[in-house]
Amino acid sequence: MTVEDLAARSAMSPRTFARRFTATTGSSPYQWLLRRRVQFARRLLETSALSIDAVAARTGFGTADNLRKHFGRVVHTSPKAYRDAFRHRPALVAD
């Protein structure tokens, strides 16, 4: 989906849509979307055993390389390192 598509659905010009979107969210539509995709990837890495390729496909990055590039820029670590550090593990049961 492009800014032009979103603008048309909102009955605005692309420029007006982008300006209002930035005023409302504090970021461009592109940056907002990237952050949402990274947020979704983080959740999948924490809670699933999906491969990095599958996480990339499900989050809209397309390829593992794209996921690694954008994930690293936002989170400052690789998807694998993030998974290793933050994957939810079963809680220990006390006797």
Contacts in CASP RR format, 6 or more apart in sequence:
PFRMAT RR
TARGET T0000
AUTHOR 0000-0000-0000
METHOD contacts of the structure
MODEL  1
MTVEDLAARSAMSPRTFARRFTATTGSSPYQWLLRRRVQFARRLLETSAL
SIDAVAARTGFGTADNLRKHFGRVVHTSPKAYRDAFRHRPALVAD
3 14 0 8 1.000
3 17 0 8 1.000
3 18 0 8 1.000
3 29 0 8 1.000
3 30 0 8 1.000
4 14 0 8 1.000
6 17 0 8 1.000
6 21 0 8 1.000
6 29 0 8 1.000
7 13 0 8 1.000
7 14 0 8 1.000
7 16 0 8 1.000
7 17 0 8 1.000
7 18 0 8 1.000
10 17 0 8 1.000
12 20 0 8 1.000
17 29 0 8 1.000
18 28 0 8 1.000
18 29 0 8 1.000
21 28 0 8 1.000
21 29 0 8 1.000
21 32 0 8 1.000
22 28 0 8 1.000
22 29 0 8 1.000
25 32 0 8 1.000
27 35 0 8 1.000
34 70 0 8 1.000
34 74 0 8 1.000
35 74 0 8 1.000
37 59 0 8 1.000
37 60 0 8 1.000
37 61 0 8 1.000
37 70 0 8 1.000
38 59 0 8 1.000
38 70 0 8 1.000
38 71 0 8 1.000
38 74 0 8 1.000
38 75 0 8 1.000
40 58 0 8 1.000
40 59 0 8 1.000
41 55 0 8 1.000
41 56 0 8 1.000
41 59 0 8 1.000
41 61 0 8 1.000
41 67 0 8 1.000
41 71 0 8 1.000
41 79 0 8 1.000
42 75 0 8 1.000
42 82 0 8 1.000
42 86 0 8 1.000
44 50 0 8 1.000
44 55 0 8 1.000
44 58 0 8 1.000
44 59 0 8 1.000
45 55 0 8 1.000
45 79 0 8 1.000
45 82 0 8 1.000
45 83 0 8 1.000
45 86 0 8 1.000
45 87 0 8 1.000
46 83 0 8 1.000
46 86 0 8 1.000
46 87 0 8 1.000
46 88 0 8 1.000
47 87 0 8 1.000
47 88 0 8 1.000
48 55 0 8 1.000
50 58 0 8 1.000
52 64 0 8 1.000
52 67 0 8 1.000
52 68 0 8 1.000
52 79 0 8 1.000
52 80 0 8 1.000
53 63 0 8 1.000
53 64 0 8 1.000
55 67 0 8 1.000
55 79 0 8 1.000
56 62 0 8 1.000
56 63 0 8 1.000
56 64 0 8 1.000
56 66 0 8 1.000
56 67 0 8 1.000
59 67 0 8 1.000
61 67 0 8 1.000
61 70 0 8 1.000
64 79 0 8 1.000
67 79 0 8 1.000
68 78 0 8 1.000
68 79 0 8 1.000
71 77 0 8 1.000
71 78 0 8 1.000
71 79 0 8 1.000
71 82 0 8 1.000
72 78 0 8 1.000
75 82 0 8 1.000
77 85 0 8 1.000
END
